[in-house]
Amino acid sequence: MRTERNLTRLDRVFARLDREPERPAGLDVPRMSRHRIVLFSATLAFYLAIVVAVLTTSWLVRFDWQVMFFRPYQQWPEIHAFLDYWVVLGQRGPTAVMVAAWLGWRSWRQHTIRPLLTFGAALLLLNVTVGAAKIGMGRLGPHYATTIGANEMWLGGDIFPSGHTANAVVTWGILAYMASTPRTRRYLSALSAVVSLSVGLTTVYLGTHWLSDVFLGWAAGLLVLLALPWVEPLLTRVEGWIFDLRELWRSRRAGAAVPTPAAPVPAMVPQPATAQADEPPHREPVGAARPARAPAYLAPGPHTPRSERSPVTPAGSRRPPHAERASRAATSPRPVAGG
């Protein structure tokens, strides 16, 4: 009786790391559902509320100054060294490299470049929206504030909203967005939420951002993630165009590698000369006798080529006969034997 070996947990992990034989037929592409539209609208309203609260120098600005004067980095200095490294999880360069490596493996395993295209589109939306807001509102940070209690807007700064916080939301949230199963999506969503919240609060601890900057950064990153389903049709067309270019390049490369066989040259067969159309045909007179032809000598047996014939040595001398030698031999005196 033949039994199959039970796979261990490690065997199942390595089996999931192997490349699939072909692209999966039912890849889950998120759609802009009604639930997602409601979340997008609520997040946009929260974003606008934070901006209005800062522009009007409301209680939120006063709370920003209270947190800044509290100086958390002086209250808990023992975690300062650790948080200096932890805040790197919100920097765009290192996190983009790590997430791109993971999504690149996903693309190789599933024979699709959609994960990388989605990540690139998310980073592009993040840079455009957050960068425009930073430059447009120009708010100064806590270390460069000039007037106590002011909102520090339109002074040439670039910290509102927090780029670290928004980048953490998008970079780690894209893993949950690209998850293949609902269970994995829930786990990755919780993980990305914890990382983005902790990175935002770390910037407040270090004194590089106001608390309102962090609130707006969370909203800006979440808006980018919620808007990605609107970009999916464009990404599908771009992926098809890239694959068409790849197939065209492969076909041209295969055609250049295989030489085209030369056309066979037809053998030159001599054709009999035809009589000119204006010349009268030559006719023999009736009754004229034709000369008899000598019978052709045909060697017995099958014809063999010259290279296969056995050499034959002639019996006599190869020198041609001379008439003078023959006459001298006939007239030369010969001694007569006497008796």
C-alpha positions as CSV (number, residue, x, y, z in Angstrom):
1,M,0.0,0.0,0.0
2,R,1.4,3.4,-1.1
3,T,1.2,6.3,1.3
4,E,2.0,9.9,0.8
5,R,4.4,11.8,3.1
6,N,2.8,14.3,5.4
7,L,4.2,17.8,4.7
8,T,5.5,19.7,7.6
9,R,5.0,23.4,8.2
10,L,8.4,24.2,6.8
11,D,7.7,22.1,3.7
12,R,4.5,24.1,3.1
13,V,6.4,27.4,3.5
14,F,9.0,26.3,0.8
15,A,6.2,25.1,-1.4
16,R,4.6,28.5,-1.4
17,L,8.0,30.1,-2.3
18,D,8.2,28.1,-5.5
19,R,7.3,29.7,-8.8
20,E,3.8,28.9,-10.1
21,P,3.8,27.1,-13.5
22,E,1.7,29.9,-15.1
23,R,-0.1,33.1,-14.2
24,P,-3.0,32.4,-11.8
25,A,-6.3,32.9,-13.6
26,G,-8.2,34.6,-10.7
27,L,-6.0,37.3,-9.4
28,D,-7.8,39.4,-6.9
29,V,-8.0,43.0,-8.1
30,P,-9.6,45.4,-5.6
31,R,-12.6,47.4,-6.9
32,M,-14.0,50.7,-5.9
33,S,-16.9,49.4,-3.8
34,R,-19.5,51.5,-2.0
35,H,-17.8,50.8,1.4
36,R,-14.5,52.1,0.0
37,I,-16.1,55.2,-1.4
38,V,-17.6,55.9,2.1
39,L,-14.2,55.5,3.7
40,F,-12.6,57.7,1.1
41,S,-15.2,60.5,1.7
42,A,-14.8,60.3,5.4
43,T,-11.0,60.4,5.2
44,L,-11.1,63.4,2.8
45,A,-13.4,65.2,5.2
46,F,-11.0,64.5,8.1
47,Y,-8.1,65.8,6.0
48,L,-9.9,69.1,5.2
49,A,-11.0,69.5,8.8
50,I,-7.3,69.3,10.0
51,V,-6.3,71.8,7.4
52,V,-9.0,74.2,8.4
53,A,-8.2,73.8,12.1
54,V,-4.6,74.7,11.5
55,L,-5.4,77.6,9.2
56,T,-7.7,79.2,11.7
57,T,-5.3,78.7,14.6
58,S,-7.8,76.7,16.6
59,W,-7.4,74.5,19.7
60,L,-5.4,72.0,17.6
61,V,-2.6,74.6,17.2
62,R,-2.5,75.3,20.9
63,F,-2.3,71.6,21.6
64,D,0.6,71.4,19.2
65,W,2.5,74.0,21.2
66,Q,1.7,72.2,24.5
67,V,3.1,68.9,23.2
68,M,6.2,70.8,21.9
69,F,6.9,72.4,25.3
70,F,6.4,69.1,27.0
71,R,9.5,67.8,25.1
72,P,8.9,64.0,25.1
73,Y,12.6,63.3,24.1
74,Q,13.6,64.8,27.5
75,Q,10.9,63.0,29.4
76,W,12.0,59.5,28.2
77,P,15.6,59.8,27.0
78,E,16.3,56.0,27.4
79,I,14.3,55.2,24.2
80,H,15.8,58.0,22.1
81,A,18.5,55.8,20.5
82,F,16.0,53.1,19.6
83,L,13.5,55.5,18.1
84,D,16.2,57.1,16.0
85,Y,16.4,53.8,14.1
86,W,12.7,53.1,14.3
87,V,11.8,56.2,12.4
88,V,13.7,54.9,9.4
89,L,10.6,52.7,8.7
90,G,9.0,55.9,7.5
91,Q,11.7,57.1,5.2
92,R,10.9,56.6,1.5
93,G,14.2,55.3,0.3
94,P,14.9,52.3,2.6
95,T,11.3,51.3,2.9
96,A,10.7,51.5,-0.9
97,V,13.7,49.2,-1.5
98,M,12.5,46.6,1.0
99,V,8.9,46.6,-0.2
100,A,9.9,46.6,-3.9
101,A,12.1,43.5,-3.3
102,W,9.1,41.7,-1.8
103,L,6.7,42.8,-4.6
104,G,9.3,41.9,-7.2
105,W,9.4,38.3,-5.9
106,R,5.6,38.3,-6.0
107,S,5.7,39.4,-9.6
108,W,8.2,36.7,-10.5
109,R,6.2,34.0,-8.8
110,Q,2.9,34.9,-10.3
111,H,4.1,35.9,-13.8
112,T,2.7,39.4,-13.5
113,I,4.1,42.9,-13.0
114,R,1.0,44.3,-11.4
115,P,2.4,44.4,-7.8
116,L,5.3,46.6,-9.0
117,L,3.1,48.8,-11.1
118,T,0.7,49.3,-8.2
119,F,3.5,50.2,-5.9
120,G,4.9,52.6,-8.4
121,A,1.6,54.3,-8.9
122,A,1.1,54.6,-5.1
123,L,4.5,56.3,-4.7
124,L,3.7,58.6,-7.6
125,L,0.4,59.7,-6.1
126,L,2.0,60.1,-2.7
127,N,4.8,62.3,-4.0
128,V,2.5,64.5,-6.0
129,T,-0.2,65.0,-3.3
130,V,1.9,65.2,-0.2
131,G,4.7,67.2,-2.0
132,A,2.2,69.7,-3.3
133,A,0.6,70.2,0.1
134,K,4.0,70.6,1.8
135,I,5.2,73.3,-0.6
136,G,1.8,75.0,-0.9
137,M,1.2,75.5,2.8
138,G,4.9,76.0,3.8
139,R,4.6,75.4,7.5
140,L,7.6,75.5,9.8
141,G,8.5,72.7,12.2
142,P,8.8,72.9,16.0
143,H,12.5,73.4,15.9
144,Y,12.2,76.5,13.6
145,A,9.0,78.1,15.0
146,T,9.3,81.8,15.5
147,T,6.1,83.0,17.3
148,I,4.6,81.1,20.2
149,G,1.0,80.1,19.6
150,A,1.1,80.8,15.8
151,N,0.3,78.2,13.2
152,E,3.6,79.0,11.4
153,M,2.0,78.7,7.9
154,W,3.2,80.3,4.6
155,L,6.8,80.7,6.0
156,G,8.7,78.4,3.6
157,G,8.6,75.2,5.6
158,D,7.8,71.7,4.3
159,I,6.5,69.6,7.2
160,F,2.7,69.8,6.8
161,P,1.6,67.0,6.3
162,S,4.2,64.6,7.8
163,G,6.0,62.8,5.0
164,H,7.3,60.1,7.2
165,T,3.8,59.3,8.4
166,A,2.2,59.3,5.0
167,N,5.0,57.2,3.5
168,A,4.7,54.6,6.3
169,V,0.9,54.4,5.7
170,V,1.4,53.8,1.9
171,T,4.5,51.7,1.9
172,W,3.4,49.2,4.5
173,G,-0.3,49.5,3.6
174,I,0.4,48.4,0.0
175,L,1.4,45.0,1.3
176,A,-2.2,44.6,2.8
177,Y,-3.6,46.0,-0.5
178,M,-1.8,43.3,-2.5
179,A,-2.6,40.4,-0.2
180,S,-4.0,37.3,-1.9
181,T,-6.3,36.1,0.8
182,P,-8.7,38.0,3.2
183,R,-7.0,36.6,6.3
184,T,-3.6,37.8,5.1
185,R,-5.1,41.2,4.3
186,R,-6.4,41.6,7.8
187,Y,-3.1,40.7,9.4
188,L,-1.1,43.0,7.2
189,S,-3.6,45.8,7.6
190,A,-3.2,45.6,11.4
191,L,0.6,45.5,11.1
192,S,0.8,48.5,8.7
193,A,-1.5,50.5,11.0
194,V,0.7,49.8,14.0
195,V,3.9,50.7,12.1
196,S,2.4,53.9,10.6
197,L,1.0,55.1,14.0
198,S,4.3,54.4,15.8
199,V,6.3,56.2,13.1
200,G,4.1,59.2,13.3
201,L,4.3,59.4,17.1
202,T,8.1,58.9,16.9
203,T,8.4,62.1,14.8
204,V,6.5,63.9,17.5
205,Y,8.7,62.5,20.2
206,L,11.8,63.6,18.3
207,G,10.4,67.1,17.9
208,T,10.6,67.1,14.1
209,H,6.8,67.4,13.6
210,W,3.7,68.9,15.2
211,L,1.0,66.5,16.2
212,S,-1.3,68.0,13.6
213,D,1.3,67.2,10.9
214,V,1.0,63.5,11.9
215,F,-2.8,63.6,11.8
216,L,-2.7,65.0,8.3
217,G,0.0,62.6,7.2
218,W,-2.2,59.6,8.3
219,A,-5.1,61.0,6.3
220,A,-3.0,61.7,3.2
221,G,-1.5,58.2,3.1
222,L,-4.9,56.6,3.6
223,L,-6.4,58.6,0.8
224,V,-3.7,57.3,-1.6
225,L,-4.5,53.7,-0.6
226,L,-8.2,54.2,-1.0
227,A,-7.9,55.8,-4.4
228,L,-5.8,53.0,-5.9
229,P,-8.8,51.0,-7.3
230,W,-9.5,53.9,-9.6
231,V,-6.0,53.5,-11.1
232,E,-6.3,49.7,-11.6
233,P,-7.8,49.9,-15.2
234,L,-4.9,52.0,-16.3
235,L,-2.4,49.6,-14.7
236,T,-4.0,46.7,-16.5
237,R,-3.6,48.4,-19.9
238,V,0.0,49.4,-19.1
239,E,0.8,45.8,-18.1
240,G,-0.7,44.4,-21.4
241,W,1.3,47.0,-23.4
242,I,4.6,45.9,-21.6
243,F,3.9,42.2,-22.2
244,D,3.2,42.9,-25.9
245,L,6.5,44.7,-26.2
246,R,8.2,41.7,-24.5
247,E,6.7,39.3,-27.0
248,L,7.6,41.5,-29.9
249,W,11.2,41.7,-28.7
250,R,11.4,37.9,-28.2
251,S,10.0,37.2,-31.7
252,R,12.5,39.6,-33.3
253,R,15.4,38.1,-31.3
254,A,14.3,34.5,-32.3
255,G,14.1,35.6,-35.9
256,A,17.6,37.1,-35.9
257,A,19.1,34.1,-34.2
258,V,17.8,31.5,-36.8
259,P,19.4,32.1,-40.2
260,T,17.1,32.0,-43.2
261,P,18.0,29.1,-45.5
262,A,19.1,30.1,-49.0
263,A,16.9,29.4,-51.9
264,P,18.2,26.5,-54.0
265,V,19.8,27.5,-57.3
266,P,18.2,25.6,-60.3
267,A,20.6,23.5,-62.3
268,M,21.6,24.9,-65.7
269,V,20.3,22.5,-68.3
270,P,21.4,23.3,-71.8
271,Q,18.4,23.7,-74.1
272,P,18.6,22.8,-77.8
273,A,18.8,25.8,-80.1
274,T,15.5,26.5,-81.7
275,A,15.2,27.5,-85.3
276,Q,14.5,31.1,-86.1
277,A,10.9,31.9,-87.0
278,D,11.9,33.5,-90.3
279,E,14.2,30.7,-91.6
280,P,12.4,28.0,-93.7
281,P,12.8,24.5,-92.3
282,H,15.4,22.3,-93.9
283,R,14.0,19.4,-95.8
284,E,15.8,16.5,-97.3
285,P,14.9,15.3,-100.8
286,V,12.8,12.3,-101.0
287,G,14.7,9.2,-101.8
288,A,18.1,10.5,-100.6
289,A,20.1,7.8,-99.0
290,R,21.5,8.5,-95.6
291,P,25.0,7.2,-94.8
292,A,25.0,4.2,-92.6
293,R,26.2,4.7,-89.0
294,A,28.8,2.5,-87.4
295,P,27.4,0.5,-84.6
296,A,28.2,2.0,-81.2
297,Y,30.3,-0.1,-78.9
298,L,28.6,-0.8,-75.5
299,A,30.6,-2.3,-72.7
300,P,29.0,-5.3,-71.2
301,G,27.6,-5.0,-67.7
302,P,26.6,-1.9,-65.7
303,H,28.4,1.3,-66.2
304,T,30.8,2.2,-63.4
305,P,32.3,5.6,-62.8
306,R,35.9,6.2,-63.5
307,S,36.9,6.5,-59.8
308,E,35.6,2.9,-59.2
309,R,37.3,1.2,-62.2
310,S,40.3,-1.0,-61.5
311,P,43.5,0.1,-63.2
312,V,44.6,-2.1,-66.2
313,T,48.3,-2.4,-67.1
314,P,48.9,-2.6,-70.9
315,A,50.8,-5.7,-72.1
316,G,53.1,-4.2,-74.7
317,S,55.4,-1.2,-74.8
318,R,54.0,2.3,-74.5
319,R,56.4,3.8,-77.0
320,P,54.9,4.5,-80.5
321,P,56.4,2.5,-83.4
322,H,58.9,4.3,-85.7
323,A,59.2,3.6,-89.5
324,E,63.0,4.1,-89.5
325,R,63.6,1.6,-86.8
326,A,61.5,-1.0,-88.7
327,S,63.4,-0.5,-92.0
328,R,66.8,-0.7,-90.3
329,A,65.9,-3.9,-88.7
330,A,64.8,-5.4,-92.1
331,T,68.0,-4.3,-94.0
332,S,70.7,-4.9,-91.3
333,P,73.2,-7.6,-92.4
334,R,73.2,-10.6,-90.2
335,P,76.3,-12.9,-90.0
336,V,76.0,-16.2,-91.7
337,A,77.2,-19.0,-89.7
338,G,79.6,-21.1,-91.7
339,G,79.8,-24.8,-91.7
